Amino acid sequence: MDGRDGHRVARRRESRLRVQGDSYGLYAGADHEFHDDRGRTVRVGAYGGFVRGNYWTSGASSGPMAAAESNLRIDGPLFGVYGGVQWARGAYVDLALAHQADDATVRASDGFTQAIGGGSLNFSAQGGWHLPLQAGWSLEPQLLVGVSQPEWDDKVDAGARPLVFDQDAVYNARAALRIERLVETGAGAWRPWFTLAMQDTIGEPVTSVAVSGQALPGERFGQQYVIDAGVEASLGHGWRLFGALNVAHELNGTSVETRQARVGARWAW
């Protein structure tokens, strides 16, 4: 069982567009490990849960049309399956597939409310190599590739204008180096860690939505550098706590800066 809370702020400097909000999730799942005589471990599992997000926009527009401050609330179930192989020398490969169904409600500052249904299908594959050093330190080079397919229902707004959302798949690739230290204490095992990554988003739609045929520009994240830092604590009786901070900044593409904070707890039995 896994519960987590996160806060996210994204800013687009040239248009003063700003989105910030919080998300909460509770998940439960099961997995099983298989071992062979060569030290290889195979794990497969599945999980399900519920996610709720609550976000606010600054009221700036990415296009020529006027916009207003608004609140966006997203609720929906999430289901996924995963599997991975880990070798005795520290190399591993993990695969994951998840589907999230979203029930979104947009409330503008003038009182207008719009309900939008949709969701997304996400696949990712990550490989890495955990390299133990001395005094509990370790290095872990990582490579991740993924694809996300959004699904949003087209709508008609308060002015009877048709809204057509872009449904193109978005691809991403990420190369990272994680530095970690294991600290054993009487209260459990603590793992402070730091990750420096470069990531590239490929296939972002040029337009995110069209209003009466007038296309509004979408984000062009392009290449970004990402810094993550956090700590994980194993406290016994199956309990684990974790927290992390994340900062991402563009290297090219749209001038977007993202900051996130995440905390959570996990119980395994």
C-alpha positions as CSV (number, residue, x, y, z in Angstrom):
1,M,0.0,0.0,0.0
2,D,1.3,3.4,-1.0
3,G,0.1,6.9,-0.2
4,R,1.7,10.1,-1.5
5,D,1.2,13.8,-1.7
6,G,2.8,16.3,-4.1
7,H,3.0,20.0,-4.9
8,R,3.9,21.3,-8.4
9,V,4.5,24.7,-9.8
10,A,5.1,25.3,-13.6
11,R,5.8,28.7,-15.1
12,R,6.0,29.9,-18.7
13,R,8.0,33.2,-18.4
14,E,7.3,34.9,-21.7
15,S,3.5,34.8,-21.3
16,R,3.4,34.9,-17.4
17,L,1.4,31.7,-17.6
18,R,1.6,29.9,-14.2
19,V,0.0,26.6,-13.0
20,Q,0.4,25.3,-9.5
21,G,-1.4,22.8,-7.4
22,D,-1.4,19.7,-5.3
23,S,-2.1,16.0,-6.0
24,Y,-2.9,13.1,-3.6
25,G,-2.9,9.4,-4.3
26,L,-3.5,6.1,-2.5
27,Y,-2.5,2.9,-4.1
28,A,-2.6,-0.8,-3.3
29,G,-1.0,-3.7,-5.2
30,A,0.7,-7.1,-5.1
31,D,3.9,-8.5,-6.6
32,H,5.9,-11.7,-6.6
33,E,9.6,-12.4,-6.9
34,F,11.2,-15.3,-8.7
35,H,14.9,-16.3,-8.1
36,D,17.2,-18.5,-10.1
37,D,20.6,-20.2,-9.2
38,R,22.5,-17.5,-11.1
39,G,21.5,-14.7,-8.8
40,R,18.9,-13.2,-11.1
41,T,15.6,-11.9,-9.6
42,V,12.4,-11.4,-11.6
43,R,9.6,-9.4,-10.2
44,V,6.1,-8.9,-11.6
45,G,3.1,-7.1,-10.1
46,A,0.0,-5.1,-10.5
47,Y,-1.6,-2.2,-8.6
48,G,-4.6,0.1,-8.5
49,G,-5.5,3.3,-6.8
50,F,-7.2,6.7,-6.8
51,V,-5.6,10.0,-7.7
52,R,-6.9,13.5,-7.0
53,G,-5.4,16.8,-8.2
54,N,-6.3,20.4,-7.5
55,Y,-4.7,23.1,-9.7
56,W,-4.9,26.8,-10.3
57,T,-3.9,28.9,-13.3
58,S,-2.7,32.5,-13.4
59,G,-5.2,33.6,-16.0
60,A,-2.6,34.4,-18.7
61,S,-3.1,33.0,-22.2
62,S,-0.7,31.1,-24.4
63,G,-2.5,32.6,-27.5
64,P,-4.4,35.7,-28.7
65,M,-7.6,34.8,-26.9
66,A,-8.4,36.2,-23.5
67,A,-8.2,33.9,-20.5
68,A,-9.3,34.1,-16.8
69,E,-8.0,32.6,-13.6
70,S,-9.4,29.2,-13.1
71,N,-9.4,26.1,-10.9
72,L,-8.9,22.6,-12.3
73,R,-9.8,19.5,-10.3
74,I,-9.0,16.0,-11.6
75,D,-10.2,12.8,-10.0
76,G,-9.8,9.3,-11.2
77,P,-8.7,5.7,-10.8
78,L,-5.3,4.5,-11.8
79,F,-4.4,0.9,-12.7
80,G,-1.1,-0.5,-13.8
81,V,1.2,-3.6,-14.2
82,Y,4.9,-3.8,-14.0
83,G,7.8,-6.2,-14.3
84,G,11.6,-6.2,-14.0
85,V,14.7,-8.2,-14.0
86,Q,17.7,-7.6,-11.7
87,W,21.1,-9.3,-12.2
88,A,23.5,-10.2,-9.4
89,R,26.1,-7.6,-10.5
90,G,23.6,-4.8,-10.1
91,A,22.2,-4.3,-13.6
92,Y,18.4,-4.1,-14.0
93,V,15.6,-3.5,-16.5
94,D,12.1,-2.4,-15.4
95,L,8.9,-2.1,-17.5
96,A,5.6,-0.4,-16.5
97,L,2.2,0.1,-18.1
98,A,-0.5,2.3,-16.5
99,H,-3.9,3.7,-17.4
100,Q,-5.5,6.6,-15.6
101,A,-9.1,7.7,-16.1
102,D,-9.7,11.4,-15.4
103,D,-12.8,13.2,-14.5
104,A,-11.9,16.9,-14.7
105,T,-13.8,20.0,-13.6
106,V,-12.8,23.5,-14.6
107,R,-14.1,26.5,-12.7
108,A,-13.4,29.9,-14.1
109,S,-13.3,33.1,-11.9
110,D,-16.6,34.2,-13.4
111,G,-18.4,31.2,-12.0
112,F,-18.5,29.1,-15.3
113,T,-18.0,25.4,-14.7
114,Q,-17.1,22.8,-17.4
115,A,-16.7,19.0,-16.9
116,I,-14.2,17.2,-19.1
117,G,-13.7,13.4,-19.3
118,G,-10.5,11.7,-20.4
119,G,-7.4,10.0,-19.3
120,S,-4.0,8.7,-20.4
121,L,-2.2,5.5,-21.2
122,N,1.5,5.5,-20.2
123,F,4.4,3.1,-20.9
124,S,8.0,3.3,-19.6
125,A,11.1,1.2,-19.8
126,Q,14.1,1.9,-17.6
127,G,17.5,0.3,-17.4
128,G,20.4,1.0,-15.0
129,W,23.3,-0.4,-13.1
130,H,23.7,-0.1,-9.3
131,L,27.4,0.2,-8.5
132,P,28.3,-0.1,-4.8
133,L,31.3,2.0,-3.7
134,Q,32.7,2.4,-0.1
135,A,31.2,3.5,3.2
136,G,27.7,2.9,2.0
137,W,28.0,5.1,-1.1
138,S,26.8,3.9,-4.6
139,L,26.4,5.2,-8.1
140,E,23.6,4.3,-10.5
141,P,23.6,5.4,-14.2
142,Q,20.0,5.2,-15.5
143,L,18.4,5.4,-18.9
144,L,14.6,5.7,-19.3
145,V,12.3,5.9,-22.4
146,G,8.5,6.3,-22.3
147,V,5.4,7.2,-24.2
148,S,2.1,8.8,-23.1
149,Q,-1.1,8.8,-25.0
150,P,-3.7,11.3,-23.8
151,E,-7.5,10.9,-24.2
152,W,-9.7,14.0,-23.8
153,D,-13.3,14.4,-24.8
154,D,-14.0,17.3,-27.1
155,K,-16.4,19.9,-25.7
156,V,-18.5,23.0,-26.4
157,D,-17.8,26.0,-24.1
158,A,-20.1,28.6,-22.6
159,G,-20.0,30.7,-25.8
160,A,-21.1,27.7,-27.9
161,R,-17.7,27.4,-29.4
162,P,-16.3,23.8,-30.1
163,L,-13.2,22.8,-28.2
164,V,-11.1,20.1,-29.9
165,F,-8.2,18.7,-27.9
166,D,-5.0,17.4,-29.4
167,Q,-4.6,13.6,-28.9
168,D,-1.1,13.0,-30.2
169,A,1.2,10.7,-28.3
170,V,4.2,12.3,-26.5
171,Y,7.6,10.5,-26.2
172,N,10.3,11.2,-23.7
173,A,13.9,10.0,-23.0
174,R,16.0,10.6,-19.9
175,A,19.6,9.9,-19.0
176,A,20.5,10.3,-15.3
177,L,23.2,9.6,-12.7
178,R,22.0,8.8,-9.1
179,I,24.2,9.1,-6.1
180,E,23.1,7.4,-2.9
181,R,24.4,6.6,0.5
182,L,23.1,3.9,2.9
183,V,23.1,4.9,6.6
184,E,22.2,2.2,9.1
185,T,20.9,3.5,12.4
186,G,19.0,2.1,15.4
187,A,15.8,3.7,13.9
188,G,16.2,1.9,10.6
189,A,18.0,2.3,7.2
190,W,18.1,5.8,5.7
191,R,19.1,6.5,2.0
192,P,19.7,10.1,1.1
193,W,20.1,10.5,-2.6
194,F,20.8,13.0,-5.4
195,T,20.1,12.7,-9.2
196,L,21.2,14.8,-12.1
197,A,19.4,14.1,-15.4
198,M,19.0,15.3,-18.9
199,Q,15.7,14.7,-20.6
200,D,14.1,15.3,-23.9
201,T,10.4,15.4,-24.8
202,I,9.6,14.5,-28.3
203,G,6.4,14.8,-30.3
204,E,4.6,17.6,-28.2
205,P,1.7,18.9,-30.3
206,V,2.2,22.3,-31.8
207,T,-1.3,23.1,-30.6
208,S,-2.9,21.9,-27.4
209,V,-6.6,22.8,-28.1
210,A,-8.5,24.5,-30.9
211,V,-11.4,26.9,-30.2
212,S,-13.7,27.3,-33.1
213,G,-10.8,26.4,-35.4
214,Q,-8.4,28.9,-33.7
215,A,-5.5,26.8,-32.5
216,L,-3.8,27.7,-29.1
217,P,-0.1,27.0,-28.8
218,G,1.0,24.0,-26.8
219,E,4.2,23.7,-24.7
220,R,7.5,22.8,-26.4
221,F,9.5,21.4,-23.5
222,G,12.3,20.2,-25.7
223,Q,15.5,19.4,-23.7
224,Q,15.6,20.0,-19.9
225,Y,18.0,19.5,-17.1
226,V,16.5,18.0,-14.0
227,I,17.8,18.0,-10.4
228,D,16.2,15.6,-7.8
229,A,17.2,15.2,-4.2
230,G,15.4,13.2,-1.5
231,V,15.6,10.6,1.3
232,E,14.1,7.2,1.8
233,A,13.7,5.5,5.2
234,S,13.0,1.9,6.0
235,L,11.7,1.8,9.5
236,G,10.8,-1.9,10.0
237,H,7.5,-3.7,10.1
238,G,7.2,-3.1,6.4
239,W,7.0,0.7,6.7
240,R,9.0,3.0,4.4
241,L,8.8,6.8,4.2
242,F,10.1,8.9,1.3
243,G,10.4,12.6,0.3
244,A,11.9,14.4,-2.7
245,L,12.4,17.8,-4.3
246,N,12.6,18.3,-8.0
247,V,13.6,21.3,-10.2
248,A,13.5,21.2,-14.0
249,H,14.6,24.0,-16.4
250,E,14.6,24.2,-20.2
251,L,17.7,24.1,-22.3
252,N,15.8,24.8,-25.5
253,G,12.1,25.0,-26.5
254,T,9.5,26.9,-24.5
255,S,10.8,28.8,-21.4
256,V,9.3,26.5,-18.8
257,E,10.5,26.0,-15.2
258,T,9.0,23.3,-13.0
259,R,9.3,22.8,-9.3
260,Q,7.9,19.8,-7.4
261,A,7.9,18.4,-3.8
262,R,6.7,14.9,-3.0
263,V,6.2,13.0,0.3
264,G,4.7,9.6,0.9
265,A,4.6,6.4,2.9
266,R,4.6,2.8,1.8
267,W,3.6,-0.3,3.8
268,A,4.5,-3.8,2.6
269,W,3.4,-7.1,4.1
